[in-house]
């Protein structure tokens, strides 16, 4: 695997932005049940809940009207509270919080939306979650296709200022979360096809993408955590490059939202998405397969868990993540709560056989 320090030196020498801190090449992974092997440690049963939903530009496409920049914090606090409690009731043990611009950070308050949470409010919520048995994990999507939450800095990708802002935010968030063991960096769907309807399109590729990615990973590892990503952008399109350059320290959450995960019954396109789970396992990457109920596909997370249990080695299968991809507002109450219930059912089925 390419050494990150040498890689960044080579890219910088070629004229890329020079602001980079010392590279950390290992991670102090503070896993729960530290004396157990990953195969025997408690599996992750997680749900992604959105505090911010500003991951898309002002206009996306006619069939996705719920997406687009929202200048105010749009959050149903009753639904938020009910969803958190529902996770605890269903045996979920991890909540991944999409923070974005919904918090008024001390380091960069200028990116906050109107009525954003204060940092003290966030810490109060994190304490409540921990009392319910939920491990809170921060998520900030740094994909150039999903970083509208960064405001003006989303248009400064790969510059010295961009690096400084990213470093500040990761450092502050890790402090707010009391040094979380994971930090979800997003990094998905950074392609032209995913930004076709946007007013401002930014795409990194080749060495520029890797340089920025390594920088973000190193910032997380400097804080004692472990980077976590959606690997689709690079894994599905450039698998050889992915397996050559992707550090094993980074947790992978490949995703597939269909009901059927039988490779023999999939078309060539969808086969790539499911095969990626097997390829990650074969190459020894720790992974947390991801399902979703955003399209009301009730069988997806159950079948994803069954696939993981039957096809993936226990050593590198850290657990599973359920997503909804809807803002936490009353319009989507039923869908969000049902999605949580579905992962609870999948967890019970998994535990019957283990």
N, C-alpha and C positions, 0 to 999 in steps of 0.2 A: 504494500500500500504506500502511496506517495507520502513522504514526510511533509507535514504541514509547514513546518518552519522553512524548509528549503523551497517548497512551492511558493510561499508568499514572497520570499526573497527574490526568486526568479521573476515573478510577476511584477513586483515593485521595480526591479531593475529594468523591466521593459517599459516602464512609464506609468504604471498604475498608481493610485493614490498611496501616499507613503505613511499615513497615520495608522500605525498598528502597534499595539502593546506587545510585550513578550508573549509568546505562544505557550499555552499549557498543553502538553501532549498526553496527559493522563487525567482521570477524573476520580475524586474521592467519593465514590457512589455510596451514599448513606442509605442502603436498602433496609427496609423494615425486616425484622427477624434476621439480623445480621449474621447470626451463627448458622443459618440454614443456607443450603444451596439454592440458586434461583428456581430450580425445579420444585423444591419443597416449600419455598417461601409463599406467603399468601399471594394469590393472584390479584392483579388489578381488575376491579370491576368499576369502571369509570363512566361518567357522563360529562359531556361538554355543555356548559350553560353560558349563554351570552349576556354579559353585562353591556358591552358595546357590540353593535352590529355594523359598524362603519368599516367594512372591508372592501367595499366596491365604490367605484366612481359615481358621479351624479346620475348617470343613466346606464343601465345594463342592457336590457332587452324587453320587448313587450310581454313575454311570458314570465318575467320575473319582476313584477312591479314592487314587491316588498323590499327589493334591494335598492341601494342608492344612499347617498350621504344624508345623515340625519343630524342637524345642528344641535338638537336638544337630546338630553338623555331620555329615551323612551323606554320605560321599564315599569312593569306592573310589580310593585313590591309584594302584594299579596300572592301573585303567582310565583315570584322568586322564592318567597318563604315556603310556599306549599311544595314547590319543586325540590328544594333542599330537604325538607322533611320527608318527602316521598322517597328520595334517594336513600335516606337513612332507613326508612321502613322496609325498603326492598332489598336491603343488604348491600347496596352500593358502598364502596369504601373509598372512592376517589372522585373529586369534582374538579374538572378542568375549567377554569374561569377565563373566558375571552375578555380581556381587560380593555384593550385598545385605548380609546380616548374618553372612556367613561369614568376615569379617575383623574383628579387634579394633582398630578405629580409635583413634588417639590422641585425636582430638577427641571421639568419642562411643563409648567402650568399652561403655557400657551396652546398646547394641543388639545386641551380638555373641551368637551362640549358643554353647553349650558346645563347647569344643575348637575354637573358631574359629582361623583362621590369624593369626599375628602379622603385623605390617606388614613385618618383616624377612623372614619366610617368603615373603610375597607378592612382595617385590622379588627374591628369589632365583629364584622361578619365572618372573618376567617376564624376567629375564636369560637363563634357559635357553631361553625361547621365542624371544627375539631371536637367539640363536646358531643356532637352527634355521631362521632366515629368516622367522619369524612376527612380525607387528606386533601387539602386544597392545593392545586397546582396552577401556576400562572401560564397563560397563553397570550402571546403577542405575535401576530402574523406579520413576518417581515418579507413575505413574497412581494415582489414589485407589482403583482397583480391584485394584492389584497391589503395594501398598506395605506389606504385612504385615511385611516385613523391618525396617521403621522402628520397630517396637515401639509404645510409647505415642505417639510423634510422628505415627503414621499417623492418629491420631484428633484431631490438631491442625491439620489442613490449613487453609491460608490465614491462619494466625495469625502473629504476630511471632516466636514461638518456632519455629514450623515453618520460616519463612524462614531463621532463624539456623542451624538444624540442617542444612538443605539446603545453605546456603552453606558451612558448615564441612566437610561431607562432600565436596562437589564440589572444594573447594580442596585438601583433604588427598589425595583420590584422584588428582587431577591431578599433585600433587607425587610421589606414589608411582609413577605411570606415566611420570614424566619428561616432563610436558607432552604428552600424547597429542594427535594431530591431530583425533581424533573423541572424542566422549563420548556414549554412547547413553543417552538419558533415558527410553526406553520410551514411556509416555503412551498406551498402547492400551487399548481395551475399558473405558473409564470410563463405564459405563452401568448402569442398574438390572438389565437382563436378564442381564448378566454377573455380577451379585452376588446374584442371587435367593436362593441357598442360603447365603450368608454370614450370620454373626451380626451383623456391623457393616457397614452400607452407607454409603458416602460418594460423592457425585456432585457435581462442579463443572460449571457450564455458563455459557454466554454470557460476560459480561465477567469474571466471577470465574475461569473457566478460562483465559482469555487472559492475565489479569494474572499468575497463577501461572506459566503457561507462559513468558511473556516473562521473568519473573524467573529461571527456571531456565536459559533460553538465555543470558541476560546473564551469569550466574555462570560458565558454561562459557567464554564468549567472553572474560571477564576473565582467564581462565587461559591464553588463547592457543589454545584449541581450537575445534572446530566441533560444535554440537549435532546429534544424530542421533536420529530418532524413528520409531515406527510411527505413521502418520498416520490410521489407520482411523477412530478415534473421531469426528474432526471431518470428515475428507475424505469418508467414505462417507455421512454423515448430513447434513452442511451444507456442500456443496462451494462454494457461492457465498461463504459467510463464510470458509471456509478459504482460498480464493485471494485474498480481499481482505486478510486479516490475517496470513497465514503468511509470515514472512521468507524470502527466497531463500537466506539464509545457512544455513538448517537443512536437513540432508540427510534425504531421505525414504526410508523403507523400507516401501513398500506391500507387502502380502503376499497370496498366494493359494496354497492347498495342494492344489488339485485337479490332475488330469492334463491336462485339456483347457482350453486358453486361447483357443480359437476363439470369438470373440464371437457368431458366428452360430449356435453350437450350445449356448449357455448359456441358462439360464433368467434371468428378470429380476433375481433376487436376486444370483446369482453373476456376472452380467454387470457389475454395479456394481463388484465387486472388481477385475476385470481391466481394465475401462475406466479405472480410476483410474491405472493405469500410463501410459496414453496421455494422460490429462488432465494429469498432472504434467509429462510431456515437453512438451506443447503450451504449458504456462505457464512453461516454462524452469526447472524445479526439478531440481537434481542429485538423482539417486536411485540406490539400491542395492536392486533388487528382491529379495524374500525368498521362498525356498521352504522346504519342510520334509519330513522323513522320519518325523515322530512317529507317523503312521498307516501307516507302511510303504508309502508311495506312491512307488514307485521311479522313475516317470517325471516326477514334479513338477519337480525342480530342472533336469533336462535340458530339459524343455519351457519352463520359465521362462527359461532362458538363450537358447534358440532364439527365443522371443518377443521378448526384449530386443534380441537381435542384429538381428532382422528388422523390428521395429516401432518401436524407440526410437532417437532420434538419439544418435550416439556422444558428442557434446559433453557431454551431461548424464548419460550412463550411466556411473557411476563403477565399477560392478562388480556382484557378486551375493553374497548371504548365504544360507547353509544353516543351518537350525535342526533341533532334535530334540525339544525340549520334554519332556525326560525328565531326572530327576535323574541325576547321574553316579555311578551305583551298578551293581554287577555284573548286576543283573536286566536292565539295558538295554544291556549291553556290545555285543551283536551289532547292535542297532539303531543305536547311536551310531557304531560303526566303519563299518557299512554306509552310513550317511548321509554320512560323510566320503568314502568311496570314490566315492559317486555324484556329489558335487560335483567330485571329481577328474576323473571321466569327462566331465562337462559342460565343464570347463575345457579338456580336450584337444580336444573337438569344436569348441569356440568358436575355439580357436587355429588349428585347421586352416583355417578360413575367413578368418583375419585375419593 
